Amino acid sequence: MWNQVQETVEFLKNKGITAPDYGIILGTGLGNLVSKITVELIIPYNEIPNFPVSTVQGHKGALIFGTIGTKKVLAMQGRFHFYEGWSIEKTVFPVRVMKYLGVENLIVSNASGGVNPNFSVGDIMIITDHINLMPVHPLHGKNEDRFGPRFVDMHEAYSNKMIAKMEGISQKLNIPVQKGVYLALQGPTFETPAEYKMVKSLGADAVGMSTVPEVIVAKHMGMTCFGISVITDMGGDDFVAEVSHEEVQKVAKKSEKLVGKLVEEFVKQN
């Protein structure tokens, strides 16, 4: 893994990617946030050594390098999921690459199912913490000390400073946001009514199939993380609606412009 990361980093540096201030992972239906980026480079995943290729509808599969304001950003237009059949190490491989390209601040976004009764479809949720119920841990196996320590402190997986900053930005832009805990399951099935109840009983506010492995690996390497989620469907004690990936994309698309404004202002202000 170490050698593969270094090979990929060297390739991307030679393409012209230098010292990004932010890494951004764009989830389901949120890929068009790249419209906020003044683009310098677009590199399809299938041209990057050792990179997987996204197979999920709505994940375009390209690395975008450019600027937002005066800040350099490196954005993944589409992420990789464990349910696609990649090893857990492969799904988080791009985060390792981002770190060695110079990224210290990681912004992750996703679409999720809400279980908090105070939430509504279309809400934007700042992730304050997570619960990891993925079947394989991204740090499973022999530790590579050059990446980070064997045992990783996760008491502040999502930066409190960044959370407070985004709350201020949302008030300034008059864009309402929720805050909550995100729980990660493997997928690709959406949750059953009983599983939604389990998620809620465990103390989560929303559930999805990504993000947590990426944040764990980012923290392994000492990165600072911020997460934002669009609530695309709701489930709970009394009500679980039928849901499809197309519906999830549709809802995420409606919230896309607001998320884009928030992230754009967030990056510009730091």
Disulfide bonds with the S-S distance in Angstrom:
none
